Amino acid sequence: MKRLIVLAVAVAALAACGSSSGSATAPTATAASTATTLTTVTRAFYVLSGSMMPTLQIGDRILVVTRGYTIHRGDIIVFRRTPADTGTTDADLIKRVIGLPGETISSSGNTVLINGRPLKEPWLPSLTGLCAESAENTPLTKIAPGHYFVMGDCRGDSADSRVWGTVPASYIVGKVENQVKEAENAT
């Protein structure tokens, strides 16, 4: 919590000093500012699409750690669009890490199998409506070293690794550290 407060103060200080804001065309995130602390760099992004609903809503702000992080299953990451993703021209995307390097993954409907075993997803809220519908099935796929299989939480409305393949580690911008819900953004 102390690190997060320091990061929030650093972001506010940079904003007050007139730091430049970058803009990405991602459907899910745009760069708002950058803050530097001793060993960690963070960037603030805005969520611009519903592919991570209900976890992240359109308009939510997120802090993304861009250095000094490790990636685990269930983490939410921001990454540069892969060349295989021809469905968008957006630069940055945001998804949840489901499969890790070296694992085999497959899915049928809403059931994801990792190395042949059903994946428990305690981070995934109950899905309803469009988010509950998952038409994309994943054939048995071996995840290459240095690659990650990512999916949106709104499985029925997310173009992700099921469509365009895995994300190379070199494309990862960072890991989501914190989120501020849309209702909090308005105040």
Buried (B, 14 or more C-beta within 10 A) or exposed (E): EEEEEBBBEBBEEBBEEEBEEEEBEBBBBBBBBBBEBEEBBBBBBBBBBBBBBBBBBBBBBBBBBBEEBEBEBBBBBBBBBBEEBEEBEBBBBBBBBBBBBEBBBBBEEEEBBBEEEEBEBEEBEEBEEEBBBBEBEBEEBEBEEEBBBBBBBBBBBBBBBBBBBBBBBEBBBBBBBBBBEBEEEEE
